[in-house]
């Protein structure tokens, strides 16, 4: 196996397409296909399933992918360590984030970080909290910023910042009798929730249970996979939902969504920086980790 073959293989797995992978690595599609075929021949097994336009890793391919990412990361760390000895901090790293920090908190911070470290290139991967935690645990991303903390012997969760979740509804409809809504009234309206891996949904579920309402007590009309989808559904009048206050600033200004005051239920939650419990990190990763820790509570 050659490093270049592993890079191309990882690109195909991540892009789920030979054509998209070839564009990402600036090579022709036949060249990428030839390298993958050569790798499969060398290992004596099929690594990818080609079903129509989409490509997925076989079970063997998934195993190789995890090892390949670790190998490529070690190579990058070695190059960064050498550059650091020469007085430079440079390299490439992948940061994972759940929806709210990925879309509303980190972009401005990463711009500031980039000004301080122009030689470090950052790839930001956005997924739900569960997905990002898994990616950190499997060495697919170096660091993550997520909305819930888990018990783990392999991972560290450091407090980063906090946010306020609010109940929102469309400005065109009114489901509640009073301006200040009681918890019991939540049972009577159509509800839109995030998907099961969402940190927002996990926080809301926990706080409602503490207040005496189970998730199944709600009239759930939709479960959606992104904050943007939830906002559009609420705007259309499909129901109410809990969402980050940071995520609806524009909609509040435009008057398409309103915050519904809720009695006796506070929904503040924390975000955490998650990383593997290990002693050695690349200089670029360490620089970003230190930067984020310095920004704790400032967003």
C-alpha positions in Angstrom: 0.0 0.0 0.0 1.2 3.5 -0.8 0.2 6.7 1.0 -1.2 8.2 -2.2 -3.5 5.2 -2.6 -4.7 5.6 0.9 -5.4 9.3 0.4 -7.4 8.6 -2.8 -9.3 5.7 -1.1 -10.3 8.0 1.8 -11.4 10.7 -0.6 -13.7 8.3 -2.4 -15.2 7.0 0.9 -15.8 10.5 2.2 -17.2 11.9 -1.0 -19.1 8.7 -1.8 -18.3 9.2 -5.5 -15.3 8.6 -7.8 -16.1 11.8 -9.7 -16.4 14.0 -6.6 -13.2 12.5 -5.2 -11.3 13.1 -8.4 -12.4 16.8 -8.3 -11.3 17.1 -4.7 -7.8 15.7 -5.3 -7.4 17.3 -8.8 -6.9 14.0 -10.6 -8.8 12.5 -13.5 -11.5 9.9 -12.6 -9.8 7.1 -14.5 -6.6 7.7 -12.5 -8.5 7.5 -9.2 -10.3 4.3 -10.3 -7.1 2.7 -11.4 -5.4 3.4 -8.1 -8.3 2.0 -6.1 -8.4 -1.1 -8.3 -4.7 -1.6 -7.8 -5.2 -1.3 -4.0 -8.1 -3.8 -4.1 -5.9 -6.2 -6.2 -3.0 -5.9 -3.8 -5.2 -6.6 -0.7 -7.2 -9.3 -2.5 -10.6 -8.0 -1.6 -13.3 -5.6 -2.7 -13.1 -2.3 -0.7 -16.0 -0.4 -2.3 -19.5 -1.2 -3.5 -20.4 0.7 -6.6 -24.2 1.1 -6.7 -25.2 3.5 -9.4 -23.7 6.9 -8.8 -23.1 6.4 -5.1 -20.1 4.5 -3.7 -20.0 3.0 -0.2 -17.3 1.1 1.7 -17.6 -2.6 2.2 -17.1 -4.0 5.7 -13.4 -4.5 4.8 -13.3 -1.1 3.3 -14.6 0.5 6.5 -11.9 -1.2 8.5 -9.2 0.0 6.0 -10.7 3.5 6.1 -10.3 3.9 9.9 -6.7 2.7 9.7 -5.9 4.8 6.7 -7.2 8.0 8.4 -4.9 7.2 11.4 -1.9 6.6 9.1 -2.4 9.8 7.2 -2.9 11.7 10.4 0.3 10.3 11.8 2.1 11.4 8.6 0.7 14.9 8.9 1.6 15.0 12.6 5.2 14.0 11.8 5.4 16.8 9.1 3.9 19.3 11.6 6.4 18.3 14.3 9.3 18.8 12.0 7.9 22.2 11.0 7.5 23.1 14.6 11.2 22.3 15.3 11.9 24.7 12.5 9.9 27.4 14.3 6.7 27.1 12.3 3.2 25.8 13.2 1.5 24.6 10.0 -0.5 21.7 8.8 -4.1 20.6 8.2 -6.6 19.4 10.7 -10.3 18.4 10.8 -12.6 19.9 13.4 -16.0 18.4 14.0 -19.0 20.3 15.4 -22.7 19.8 16.0 -25.1 22.1 14.2 -25.3 25.1 16.5 -21.6 25.6 17.2 -20.7 24.6 13.6 -23.0 27.1 12.0 -23.4 29.9 14.5 -20.4 29.9 16.9 -17.2 28.5 15.4 -17.0 30.3 12.0 -16.0 33.7 13.5 -13.7 32.0 15.9 -12.0 30.0 13.2 -11.5 33.2 11.2 -9.7 34.7 14.2 -7.6 31.6 14.7 -6.7 31.6 11.0 -5.3 35.2 11.4 -3.0 34.0 14.1 -2.0 30.8 12.4 -2.3 31.4 8.6 -0.3 28.2 7.8 -2.9 25.9 9.4 -5.8 24.8 7.2 -9.0 23.7 8.9 -11.7 21.4 7.6 -15.0 21.8 9.5 -17.3 18.8 9.5 -20.9 19.4 10.8 -23.0 16.5 12.1 -25.3 15.9 15.0 -23.7 15.5 18.5 -23.8 11.7 18.4 -22.1 11.7 15.0 -19.3 14.1 16.0 -18.5 12.2 19.2 -18.2 9.0 17.2 -15.9 10.6 14.7 -13.6 11.9 17.5 -13.6 8.4 19.1 -12.7 6.8 15.8 -10.0 9.3 15.0 -11.9 10.7 12.0 -11.7 14.2 13.4 -9.1 15.6 15.8 -11.4 17.8 17.9 -15.1 18.3 18.3 -17.5 20.8 19.7 -20.8 19.2 20.8 -23.9 19.9 22.8 -23.9 17.1 25.4 -21.3 15.4 27.6 -20.9 11.6 27.7 -19.1 9.3 30.2 -16.1 7.9 28.4 -12.7 6.5 29.4 -11.2 7.4 26.0 -12.6 11.0 25.5 -12.3 14.3 27.4 -15.2 16.8 27.5 -14.2 20.3 28.5 -16.8 23.0 29.1 -16.6 25.6 26.2 -19.6 27.9 26.1 -23.4 28.0 26.8 -26.5 29.0 25.0 -30.2 29.5 25.6 -32.9 27.3 24.0 -36.2 29.0 23.4 -39.7 27.9 22.4 -40.6 29.3 19.0 -43.7 29.5 16.8 -44.8 31.1 13.6 -46.0 34.8 13.8 -49.0 33.9 11.6 -50.6 31.5 14.1 -51.4 31.4 17.7 -52.0 28.1 19.5 -51.8 29.3 23.1 -54.4 31.2 25.0 -52.0 33.3 27.1 -48.8 35.2 26.4 -47.0 33.3 29.1 -47.3 29.5 28.4 -47.4 26.8 31.0 -45.6 23.5 30.7 -48.9 21.6 30.6 -50.0 23.6 27.6 -47.2 22.1 25.5 -49.2 18.8 25.3 -51.9 20.5 23.3 -49.9 21.9 20.3 -48.2 20.3 17.3 -44.5 19.8 18.0 -41.4 19.7 15.7 -38.3 17.9 17.0 -34.8 17.3 15.9 -33.5 13.9 15.1 -32.5 11.4 17.9 -28.8 12.2 17.8 -29.3 15.9 18.3 -27.9 17.6 21.4 -30.8 20.1 21.4 -33.3 17.3 21.4 -31.5 15.4 24.2 -31.4 18.6 26.4 -35.1 19.4 25.8 -36.1 15.8 26.5 -34.2 15.8 29.8 -35.6 19.1 31.0 -39.2 18.2 30.1 -38.9 14.9 31.9 -37.6 16.8 35.0 -40.7 19.0 34.7 -43.0 16.0 34.5 -43.6 15.7 30.7 -42.3 12.8 28.7 -41.5 13.2 25.0 -44.2 10.8 24.0 -46.8 13.1 25.8 -46.2 15.7 23.1 -48.1 15.8 19.8 -45.1 15.3 17.5 -45.8 16.0 13.9 -42.2 16.1 12.5 -38.7 14.9 13.3 -36.2 16.9 11.2 -32.5 16.5 10.7 -31.3 20.1 10.8 -31.8 23.4 12.5 -32.6 25.0 9.2 -35.3 22.5 8.4 -36.9 23.1 11.9 -37.0 26.9 11.2 -38.6 26.5 7.8 -41.2 24.1 9.2 -42.1 26.5 12.0 -42.2 29.5 9.7 -44.7 27.5 7.5 -47.0 27.0 10.5 -46.4 23.3 10.9 -45.9 23.6 14.7 -43.7 24.9 17.5 -40.2 23.8 18.5 -37.3 24.4 20.8 -34.3 25.9 19.2 -31.1 27.8 19.9 -31.7 31.5 20.4 -28.5 32.1 18.4 -30.1 30.3 15.4 -33.1 32.5 15.0 -31.7 36.1 15.2 -32.4 36.8 11.5 -35.9 35.3 11.6 -36.7 37.4 14.6 -35.6 40.5 12.8 -37.6 39.6 9.7 -40.7 38.8 11.8 -41.2 35.3 10.5 -40.7 33.5 13.8 -41.5 34.6 17.4 -40.2 33.5 20.8 -43.0 32.1 23.0 -42.4 32.9 26.7 -42.5 29.7 28.8 -43.3 29.6 32.5 -41.1 27.7 35.0 -38.8 26.1 32.5 -35.2 27.2 31.9 -33.4 25.7 28.9 -29.8 26.9 29.1 -27.3 24.3 27.9 -23.6 23.9 27.6 -21.3 23.1 24.7 -18.2 21.0 25.2 -14.8 20.6 23.4 -14.3 16.8 23.0 -11.0 15.2 22.2 -9.2 11.9 22.7 -7.6 11.3 26.0 -4.0 11.0 24.7 -0.7 12.7 25.4 0.5 13.4 21.9 -1.2 15.8 19.5 -0.1 17.5 16.3 1.2 21.1 16.8 -1.8 22.3 14.7 -4.3 20.4 16.8 -2.7 21.6 20.0 -2.7 25.2 18.8 -6.5 25.0 18.0 -7.3 23.3 21.3 -5.5 25.9 23.3 -7.2 28.7 21.3 -10.6 27.3 22.0 -9.9 26.8 25.7 -8.8 30.5 25.8 -12.2 31.5 24.2 -14.1 29.5 26.9 -17.3 31.4 27.8 -16.6 34.3 25.5 -19.0 33.5 22.7 
